[in-house]
Amino acid sequence: MQGRDFILADTETHKPNFGTYTYLIKSYELKDALNLYIDDRSLKYFIFVQIPLFIKLMQSVRNESIHGESTAFKECEKIRNQVVGIGQNSILSELYHHAQLF
């Protein structure tokens, strides 16, 4: 995480940035472990594709507002629509659905 070694439990206290989460999801260690223990293809797709895409959207809006101008209403609306599922699948309902599998 940002050039330092941590364990997963450290994310509670050190608050990594969005890029760190994407990096962790794409790491071979996590992929190999999840491929061993998870057979559900839709869950793997959610973890390895949908979550990184959502993080990328959040990252772009956040970076724009932090390093540039104020976030436009349209950008906030895009995130809201993806979170609550207006006109598309909801990231929250997907998360809830997959959480029920455990």
Sequence and secondary structure as in RCSB ss.txt:
>XXXX:A:sequence
MQGRDFILADTETHKPNFGTYTYLIKSYELKDALNLYIDDRSLKYFIFVQIPLFIKLMQSVRNESIHGESTAFKE
CEKIRNQVVGIGQNSILSELYHHAQLF
>XXXX:A:secstr
 TTS   GGGHHHH   HHHHHHHHH HHHHHHHHHH   HHHHHIIIIIHHHHHHHHHHHHHHHHHSS   HHH
HHHHHHHHHTSSS  HHHHHHHHHTT 
